[in-house]
Amino acid sequence: MNNDVDNEYDSQESKDPADKDAELSSDIRIREMRYTDSEEVIEIIGLAMNKEEARWAKETIDFHYFCEQNNQDDGRNYLLATLNNQPIGITGLHRYIWGPEDITWLGWFAVRPEYQRMGIGKKMMEETCEIARSRGFRKIFIETYSNDDFEKGREFYEKFGFVQTGSIDGYLKPDTDMVVYSRDLNGF
Ligand SMILES: CC(C)(COP(=O)(O)OP(=O)(O)OC[C@H]1O[C@@H](n2cnc3c(N)ncnc32)[C@H](O)[C@@H]1OP(=O)(O)O)[C@@H](O)C(=O)NCCC(=O)NCCS
């Protein structure tokens, strides 16, 4: 399975002058994240979720680039959403390297708070799923949580046809469950 993301995913949507969100979203570029973007990505995750998630994100990002330097595949791709070259969102794919080859998980997914509700998450999700489908993945899963920090995420995923397919009680904290969503990539 090809894990390289060398292209800039630059979909040319038709602009509707009456729709500011559509205009903004057509100015969003999605490209492969680079190591030099790490600080800003970690900041976005800290602001959109919380400091603990930012700390874990730093660990996964550092590990990813360590693997890359050593020609090892950690199963992850990180994709950055930019506006005028400024990072404003993070998305990506995460394949368990020991798991089924046609299943992927959504990677870290967040939009800088001041840019939320402008259609950027939608664009990130559509392009991420398109990339996943083009790589031959059949189904995408999402790991999220039951607490308030992830309420927007749960609403967003449900809006995009993801269905809750499981949960693990008390996974993140004694009172916070892991919630798993999934959907088929065909017909996204
Ligand atoms: C989830 C997230 C990435 C969505 O990004 P976004 O750019 O705001 O999403 P969009 O503007 O594309 O929203 C598309 C649609 O999703 C739904 N939606 C998005 N945010 C929502 C919210 N806070 N409450 C209810 N519905 C929401 C709406 O239907 C929205 O369409 P509308 O604005 O026309 O009503 C963003 O809220 C975020 O970063 N949240 C915090 C981090 C997080 O929870 N990430 C998921 C971790 S697993």
The ligand as an ORCA input file, in Angstrom:
! r2SCAN-3c Opt
* xyz 0 1
  C     -14.436     18.784     14.791
  C     -13.776     19.960     14.067
  C     -12.472     19.510     13.429
  C     -14.763     20.438     12.966
  O     -14.096     21.430     12.183
  P     -14.866     22.665     11.543
  O     -13.958     23.307     10.550
  O     -15.419     23.542     12.610
  O     -16.092     21.925     10.800
  P     -16.973     22.509      9.596
  O     -17.063     23.986      9.673
  O     -16.493     21.934      8.319
  O     -18.403     21.883      9.975
  C     -19.152     21.115      9.058
  C     -20.440     20.695      9.738
  O     -20.178     19.835     10.850
  C     -21.134     20.106     11.903
  N     -20.438     20.700     13.041
  C     -19.174     21.200     13.085
  N     -18.889     21.677     14.308
  C     -19.987     21.476     15.059
  C     -20.339     21.787     16.388
  N     -19.473     22.425     17.214
  N     -21.587     21.442     16.844
  C     -22.473     20.856     16.032
  N     -22.204     20.543     14.725
  C     -20.987     20.851     14.251
  C     -22.102     21.138     11.343
  O     -23.160     20.437     10.726
  C     -21.239     21.848     10.314
  O     -21.972     22.448      9.270
  P     -22.582     23.946      9.510
  O     -21.485     24.812     10.078
  O     -23.011     24.348      8.131
  O     -23.716     23.781     10.489
  C     -13.520     21.156     15.034
  O     -14.699     21.461     15.716
  C     -12.459     20.858     16.086
  O     -11.286     21.036     15.834
  N     -12.926     20.404     17.267
  C     -12.030     20.154     18.403
  C     -11.135     18.970     18.166
  C     -11.889     17.677     18.031
  O     -12.838     17.379     18.744
  N     -11.402     16.866     17.083
  C     -11.855     15.527     16.923
  C     -10.980     14.682     17.786
  S     -11.291     12.968     17.622
*
